[in-house]
Amino acid sequence: MGGHRTPQRAAALLAAVIALSACRSPAPFYRTGHGSPDAPVVGLGGAAPYVRTPSPTPLAPAGDSPAVPSPSATHPPVDVYSAAGPGMLAPAARGLPARLYVPNIQGKAGIVDVIDQRTMRRLGRLKVGKAPQWIVPSWDFRTLWAADPSLQAAAPVSPHAVTRGRGVALTDPGALYYTPDGTSALVMAPGLGRIDARDPRTMRMIGSIELPCHGAAHADFTADGKALVASCPSTGWLVRVDPAVRTVTGTLRLPAGSKPGDLRLSPDGRTFYVADTARGGVWLVDAYDLQRGGFIPTGAGAHGLVLTRDSRRLLAVGEGSIAVIDLAARQVTARWPLSAPGPLAVGGLNADGTALWLSDTGSGWLYQLATRNGKVLHKVKVGGHPHAVCVYPQPGRHSLGGPGLYR
């Protein structure tokens, strides 16, 4: 009996060594757009298993402003958008028709225009309240939510067909976000000075987070998904909350006269870029300590931020122009003039990242711009007063809601 155990033990030991080596070996590398987001992810906000995390670059000051503090060794390098590159569609998003969903106000009626991205032909119109303001994909990509603050409600819209479901009541619905683990929908209630936590499927109320300011309109999550940072334009505040325990964990007041709006987390997870409409630029805020760093002037009315699909540039949409910020250099490297006469609502990128959609809320036109040089590729007349275009489907493991947050 003893002579037969030795080979078995040797084989078991060899298998254990091979398994241990496999666990320690680096994940395979695929070029952007290859691989699959189906693989499990260890930790929120980290790199996807099929994408190699790039080496982080040290932060440098923006102009003469002080540099954003470097993170401590307790914050390992990440690639926040590693699973949201061109073509990286989640299983639920594969095979969906490429469409534009445009919340629009036509006279006294609220509608959603559904447009084919390839032919630019309108496929239909859905009646949604009186004044729909935003359309956000659900965390799992299976549903689109169209909200009408005037009716205190939101309606589910199918991304498979030009149909909508029964609306649900929401209190003072502002922007909609989802926790990265998909357990909660977070609905901004700007007029009430709070964030409502709701069931992500039924929108049933779970609880609320009371904020120290009213008017919270935009937000983004930290790399680990444990904190949400929201902006309050009317008071110049940034507020950090912990959605898990529904409490405020930090605040930052920007200089007097600031009106922070849209914000985006940097690809390495270290810095929040915060658009300031009043000062015409973008603030750099430390994502770990919520401390103000540098400021990048971009032009009058900076209000919308869009990260390019390669995570190398940030497009700051302002009045009459788009400033292109190089994230490595942290400076404006190009300006694209905009000829649209009215205020522009920032939509999203198409799935491969080659084009950006904007809505002219005054004239009723939609504009498709090349993300390479800002050239207008297409114009689509929808009439009325269109708001931010929801471009669908989108890459990523899941949707975090807001104006195009995917990770």
C-alpha positions as CSV (number, residue, x, y, z in Angstrom):
1,M,0.0,0.0,0.0
2,G,2.8,2.4,0.9
3,G,4.5,2.0,-2.5
4,H,1.3,3.2,-4.3
5,R,0.9,6.3,-2.2
6,T,4.2,8.0,-3.2
7,P,3.2,8.6,-6.9
8,Q,-0.2,9.9,-5.8
9,R,1.3,12.3,-3.3
10,A,3.8,13.5,-5.9
11,A,1.0,14.1,-8.4
12,A,-1.0,16.0,-5.9
13,L,2.0,18.1,-5.0
14,L,2.7,18.8,-8.6
15,A,-0.9,19.9,-9.2
16,A,-0.8,22.2,-6.2
17,V,2.4,23.8,-7.5
18,I,0.9,24.3,-10.9
19,A,-2.3,25.8,-9.4
20,L,-0.3,28.2,-7.2
21,S,1.8,29.3,-10.2
22,A,-1.3,30.0,-12.2
23,C,-2.8,32.1,-9.4
24,R,0.4,34.2,-9.2
25,S,0.9,34.6,-13.0
26,P,-0.4,37.9,-14.5
27,A,-3.7,38.0,-16.3
28,P,-3.4,37.6,-20.1
29,F,-3.2,40.8,-22.1
30,Y,-5.6,41.7,-24.9
31,R,-5.8,44.8,-27.0
32,T,-8.6,47.2,-26.4
33,G,-11.9,45.8,-27.7
34,H,-10.9,42.2,-27.4
35,G,-11.6,39.7,-24.6
36,S,-14.8,39.6,-22.7
37,P,-16.2,41.4,-19.6
38,D,-17.8,38.1,-18.5
39,A,-14.9,37.2,-16.3
40,P,-15.3,37.8,-12.6
41,V,-13.7,41.0,-11.2
42,V,-11.8,41.0,-7.9
43,G,-12.5,44.2,-6.1
44,L,-14.6,47.1,-7.4
45,G,-12.9,49.7,-9.6
46,G,-9.8,47.5,-10.3
47,A,-8.6,46.5,-13.8
48,A,-10.6,43.8,-15.6
49,P,-8.9,40.4,-15.6
50,Y,-8.4,40.6,-19.4
51,V,-6.6,44.0,-19.4
52,R,-3.2,44.7,-18.0
53,T,-3.1,47.7,-15.6
54,P,-0.7,50.3,-16.9
55,S,2.0,51.7,-14.6
56,P,0.8,54.9,-12.9
57,T,2.3,58.3,-13.8
58,P,3.0,60.8,-11.0
59,L,0.8,63.8,-10.7
60,A,2.2,67.1,-11.9
61,P,0.9,70.6,-11.0
62,A,-1.5,72.3,-13.4
63,G,-0.1,75.7,-14.2
64,D,1.0,77.6,-11.1
65,S,-1.6,75.9,-8.9
66,P,-0.5,73.4,-6.2
67,A,-0.4,69.8,-7.2
68,V,-3.0,67.3,-6.2
69,P,-1.5,65.3,-3.3
70,S,-0.2,61.9,-4.3
71,P,-2.1,58.9,-2.9
72,S,-0.5,56.8,-0.1
73,A,0.8,53.3,-0.5
74,T,-2.6,52.0,0.7
75,H,-4.1,53.0,-2.6
76,P,-2.8,50.5,-5.3
77,P,-2.8,51.6,-9.0
78,V,-6.0,50.9,-10.9
79,D,-7.4,51.4,-14.4
80,V,-10.9,52.5,-13.7
81,Y,-12.1,52.3,-17.3
82,S,-10.3,49.1,-18.3
83,A,-13.5,47.3,-19.1
84,A,-15.2,50.2,-21.0
85,G,-13.0,50.3,-24.1
86,P,-14.3,50.1,-27.7
87,G,-16.3,47.0,-28.3
88,M,-16.3,45.7,-24.7
89,L,-20.0,45.1,-24.5
90,A,-21.5,43.2,-21.5
91,P,-23.5,40.1,-22.3
92,A,-26.8,41.9,-21.8
93,A,-25.8,44.7,-24.2
94,R,-24.6,42.5,-27.1
95,G,-26.9,42.3,-30.0
96,L,-28.8,45.4,-29.0
97,P,-29.6,47.8,-31.9
98,A,-27.5,50.9,-32.1
99,R,-29.9,53.7,-31.3
100,L,-30.2,57.2,-29.9
101,Y,-32.7,57.9,-27.2
102,V,-33.5,61.6,-27.0
103,P,-35.6,63.1,-24.2
104,N,-37.5,65.9,-25.9
105,I,-40.2,68.5,-25.2
106,Q,-42.6,69.1,-28.1
107,G,-45.0,71.9,-27.2
108,K,-46.8,70.7,-24.0
109,A,-45.9,67.0,-24.6
110,G,-42.9,65.1,-23.4
111,I,-41.5,62.4,-25.7
112,V,-38.5,60.2,-26.3
113,D,-37.3,60.2,-29.9
114,V,-35.8,56.9,-30.9
115,I,-33.3,57.2,-33.8
116,D,-31.3,54.6,-35.7
117,Q,-27.6,55.4,-35.3
118,R,-26.7,54.0,-38.7
119,T,-29.4,55.5,-40.9
120,M,-30.2,58.5,-38.7
121,R,-33.8,57.7,-39.3
122,R,-36.4,58.2,-36.6
123,L,-37.9,54.9,-35.6
124,G,-40.6,56.2,-33.4
125,R,-41.7,58.5,-30.6
126,L,-42.6,57.5,-27.0
127,K,-44.9,59.6,-24.9
128,V,-43.2,60.2,-21.6
129,G,-44.9,62.8,-19.3
130,K,-44.6,66.4,-20.1
131,A,-40.9,67.3,-19.8
132,P,-38.4,64.4,-19.7
133,Q,-35.0,65.5,-18.7
134,W,-32.8,62.4,-18.8
135,I,-32.5,58.8,-19.9
136,V,-30.2,56.4,-18.1
137,P,-29.4,52.7,-18.6
138,S,-30.0,50.4,-15.7
139,W,-27.0,48.9,-13.9
140,D,-27.4,45.6,-15.8
141,F,-28.0,47.3,-19.2
142,R,-31.4,45.7,-19.6
143,T,-33.6,48.7,-19.2
144,L,-33.5,52.5,-19.9
145,W,-35.1,54.8,-17.4
146,A,-36.6,58.1,-18.7
147,A,-37.4,60.6,-15.9
148,D,-39.8,63.6,-16.0
149,P,-39.2,65.8,-12.9
150,S,-42.4,67.8,-13.7
151,L,-44.5,64.7,-13.1
152,Q,-42.3,63.3,-10.3
153,A,-42.0,60.1,-12.2
154,A,-39.8,57.8,-14.4
155,A,-40.7,55.3,-17.0
156,P,-38.8,52.2,-18.2
157,V,-38.0,52.1,-21.9
158,S,-37.0,48.9,-23.7
159,P,-33.7,48.9,-25.6
160,H,-35.0,46.0,-27.7
161,A,-38.1,47.6,-29.2
162,V,-39.6,51.1,-29.4
163,T,-41.8,50.6,-26.3
164,R,-42.1,51.8,-22.7
165,G,-43.5,50.4,-19.6
166,R,-45.6,51.7,-16.7
167,G,-44.1,54.7,-14.9
168,V,-43.1,54.8,-11.3
169,A,-43.4,57.7,-8.8
170,L,-40.1,59.5,-7.9
171,T,-39.8,62.5,-5.6
172,D,-38.0,65.5,-7.1
173,P,-36.1,63.2,-9.6
174,G,-32.7,64.7,-10.6
175,A,-29.9,62.6,-12.0
176,L,-29.9,58.8,-11.5
177,Y,-26.9,56.8,-10.4
178,Y,-26.2,53.2,-9.4
179,T,-23.8,51.8,-6.8
180,P,-21.0,49.8,-8.5
181,D,-22.3,46.6,-6.9
182,G,-25.7,47.2,-8.3
183,T,-27.6,47.0,-5.0
184,S,-29.0,50.5,-5.0
185,A,-30.2,53.2,-7.4
186,L,-29.3,56.7,-6.1
187,V,-31.7,59.4,-7.3
188,M,-30.6,63.0,-6.8
189,A,-33.4,65.1,-5.2
190,P,-31.9,68.6,-5.7
191,G,-34.8,70.6,-4.4
192,L,-34.9,68.6,-1.2
193,G,-31.2,68.6,-0.5
194,R,-30.9,64.8,-0.4
195,I,-30.1,61.6,-2.3
196,D,-32.7,58.9,-2.3
197,A,-31.6,55.3,-2.3
198,R,-34.0,53.0,-4.2
199,D,-34.4,49.5,-5.4
200,P,-32.6,49.4,-8.8
201,R,-35.4,47.3,-10.4
202,T,-38.6,48.6,-8.9
203,M,-37.4,52.1,-7.8
204,R,-39.0,51.4,-4.4
205,M,-37.7,53.8,-1.7
206,I,-35.1,52.3,0.6
207,G,-33.8,55.4,2.4
208,S,-32.3,58.8,2.0
209,I,-29.0,60.6,2.5
210,E,-29.4,64.2,3.7
211,L,-26.9,66.6,2.2
212,P,-25.5,69.9,3.6
213,C,-26.5,71.6,0.4
214,H,-29.4,71.8,-2.1
215,G,-29.2,71.5,-5.9
216,A,-26.9,68.4,-6.2
217,A,-26.9,67.6,-9.9
218,H,-23.9,65.6,-10.9
219,A,-21.8,62.9,-9.2
220,D,-19.2,60.1,-9.7
221,F,-17.8,57.2,-7.7
222,T,-14.3,56.7,-6.3
223,A,-12.3,53.8,-7.8
224,D,-13.2,51.3,-5.1
225,G,-16.9,52.2,-5.4
226,K,-17.3,53.0,-1.7
227,A,-17.9,56.7,-2.0
228,L,-20.0,59.0,-4.2
229,V,-18.9,62.6,-4.7
230,A,-21.6,65.0,-5.8
231,S,-21.5,68.7,-6.8
232,C,-23.8,71.4,-5.6
233,P,-23.5,74.3,-8.1
234,S,-25.5,76.9,-6.2
235,T,-23.3,76.7,-3.1
236,G,-19.9,75.7,-4.7
237,W,-19.7,72.6,-2.6
238,L,-18.5,69.0,-3.3
239,V,-20.0,66.4,-1.0
240,R,-18.8,62.9,-0.4
241,V,-21.2,60.3,0.8
242,D,-21.0,56.6,1.8
243,P,-24.0,54.9,0.1
244,A,-23.7,51.7,2.1
245,V,-24.4,53.5,5.4
246,R,-26.1,56.5,3.8
247,T,-24.1,59.2,5.4
248,V,-22.0,62.2,4.5
249,T,-18.3,61.5,5.0
250,G,-16.7,64.8,3.7
251,T,-17.2,68.2,2.1
252,L,-15.1,70.6,0.0
253,R,-16.1,74.2,-0.6
254,L,-14.5,75.6,-3.8
255,P,-13.4,79.3,-4.0
256,A,-16.2,81.9,-3.9
257,G,-18.1,82.3,-7.1
258,S,-17.5,78.7,-8.2
259,K,-20.3,76.7,-9.7
260,P,-19.2,73.0,-9.9
261,G,-21.1,70.9,-12.3
262,D,-20.2,67.7,-14.1
263,L,-17.3,65.6,-12.7
264,R,-15.3,62.7,-13.9
265,L,-12.8,60.4,-12.1
266,S,-9.4,60.1,-13.7
267,P,-8.5,56.7,-15.2
268,D,-5.9,56.0,-12.4
269,G,-8.6,56.8,-9.7
270,R,-6.6,59.6,-8.1
271,T,-8.3,62.7,-9.2
272,F,-11.8,64.1,-9.8
273,Y,-12.0,66.6,-12.7
274,V,-14.8,69.0,-11.9
275,A,-16.3,71.4,-14.4
276,D,-16.9,75.0,-13.2
277,T,-19.4,76.9,-15.3
278,A,-18.8,80.2,-13.6
279,R,-15.0,80.2,-13.7
280,G,-14.7,78.6,-17.1
281,G,-12.5,75.7,-16.3
282,V,-11.9,72.4,-14.6
283,W,-10.8,71.8,-11.0
284,L,-8.6,69.0,-10.0
285,V,-9.7,67.4,-6.7
286,D,-7.9,64.6,-4.8
287,A,-10.1,61.6,-4.9
288,Y,-8.8,60.2,-1.6
289,D,-8.7,63.2,0.6
290,L,-11.2,65.5,-1.2
291,Q,-8.7,68.3,-1.3
292,R,-8.5,71.0,-4.0
293,G,-5.5,70.9,-6.3
294,G,-4.9,72.6,-9.6
295,F,-7.3,74.4,-12.0
296,I,-7.3,74.1,-15.8
297,P,-8.8,77.0,-17.8
298,T,-11.0,75.7,-20.6
299,G,-13.2,78.5,-21.7
300,A,-16.5,80.2,-20.8
301,G,-19.4,78.0,-19.5
302,A,-17.6,74.7,-19.0
303,H,-20.3,72.4,-18.0
304,G,-20.0,68.9,-19.5
305,L,-17.2,66.4,-19.3
306,V,-16.6,63.4,-21.6
307,L,-13.7,61.0,-21.2
308,T,-12.6,59.6,-24.6
309,R,-12.7,55.8,-25.0
310,D,-8.9,55.4,-24.8
311,S,-8.9,57.3,-21.4
312,R,-6.3,59.7,-22.6
313,R,-8.3,62.9,-23.2
314,L,-11.1,64.7,-21.4
315,L,-13.5,66.8,-23.5
316,A,-14.8,69.9,-21.7
317,V,-17.9,71.3,-23.4
318,G,-18.4,75.0,-22.9
319,E,-20.1,77.9,-24.6
320,G,-19.1,77.9,-28.2
321,S,-16.2,75.4,-27.9
322,I,-14.9,72.1,-26.6
323,A,-11.5,72.1,-24.8
324,V,-9.5,69.0,-25.2
325,I,-7.5,68.2,-22.0
326,D,-4.5,65.8,-22.2
327,L,-4.8,63.8,-19.0
328,A,-1.1,63.0,-18.8
329,A,0.0,66.6,-19.3
330,R,-3.1,68.0,-17.5
331,Q,-3.4,70.9,-19.9
332,V,-5.6,71.9,-22.9
333,T,-4.0,70.8,-26.2
334,A,-6.8,71.7,-28.6
335,R,-10.0,73.7,-28.9
336,W,-12.8,72.8,-31.2
337,P,-15.2,75.6,-32.1
338,L,-19.0,74.9,-31.9
339,S,-21.3,76.7,-34.3
340,A,-24.6,75.6,-32.6
341,P,-26.6,78.7,-31.6
342,G,-28.3,77.4,-28.5
343,P,-27.2,75.9,-25.2
344,L,-25.8,72.4,-25.7
345,A,-26.7,69.3,-23.7
346,V,-23.9,66.8,-23.6
347,G,-24.8,63.3,-24.7
348,G,-22.5,60.3,-25.0
349,L,-20.0,58.6,-27.2
350,N,-20.9,55.9,-29.6
351,A,-19.8,52.3,-28.7
352,D,-16.5,52.5,-30.5
353,G,-15.7,56.0,-29.2
354,T,-15.2,57.7,-32.5
355,A,-18.1,60.2,-32.2
356,L,-19.7,62.4,-29.5
357,W,-23.4,63.4,-29.6
358,L,-24.6,66.9,-28.5
359,S,-28.1,68.3,-28.4
360,D,-29.0,71.9,-29.1
361,T,-31.8,72.5,-26.7
362,G,-32.9,75.7,-28.4
363,S,-32.9,74.8,-32.0
364,G,-33.9,71.1,-31.9
365,W,-30.8,69.8,-33.7
366,L,-28.6,66.9,-32.7
367,Y,-24.9,67.0,-33.6
368,Q,-22.5,64.1,-34.1
369,L,-18.8,65.2,-33.7
370,A,-15.7,63.2,-34.5
371,T,-13.7,62.7,-31.3
372,R,-10.5,62.8,-33.3
373,N,-10.8,66.5,-34.4
374,G,-14.2,67.8,-33.4
375,K,-15.5,67.9,-37.0
376,V,-19.3,67.7,-37.4
377,L,-20.1,64.3,-39.0
378,H,-23.9,64.4,-38.9
379,K,-26.8,66.8,-38.0
380,V,-30.2,65.4,-37.2
381,K,-33.3,67.6,-36.8
382,V,-35.7,66.4,-34.1
383,G,-37.4,69.7,-33.3
384,G,-38.7,70.8,-29.9
385,H,-36.2,71.1,-27.1
386,P,-34.1,68.0,-26.9
387,H,-32.0,67.2,-23.8
388,A,-29.0,65.0,-23.4
389,V,-28.9,62.1,-25.9
390,C,-28.6,58.6,-24.5
391,V,-26.3,56.7,-27.0
392,Y,-26.9,52.9,-26.7
393,P,-25.5,50.3,-26.3
394,Q,-22.4,51.1,-24.4
395,P,-19.2,49.2,-23.4
396,G,-18.5,48.3,-19.7
397,R,-19.3,45.7,-17.1
398,H,-22.1,47.8,-15.8
399,S,-23.7,51.2,-15.9
400,L,-23.2,53.7,-13.0
401,G,-25.9,55.9,-14.4
402,G,-25.5,59.7,-14.7
403,P,-24.4,61.3,-17.9
404,G,-22.6,58.3,-19.4
405,L,-20.8,56.6,-16.5
406,Y,-19.7,53.0,-17.4
407,R,-17.0,50.8,-15.8
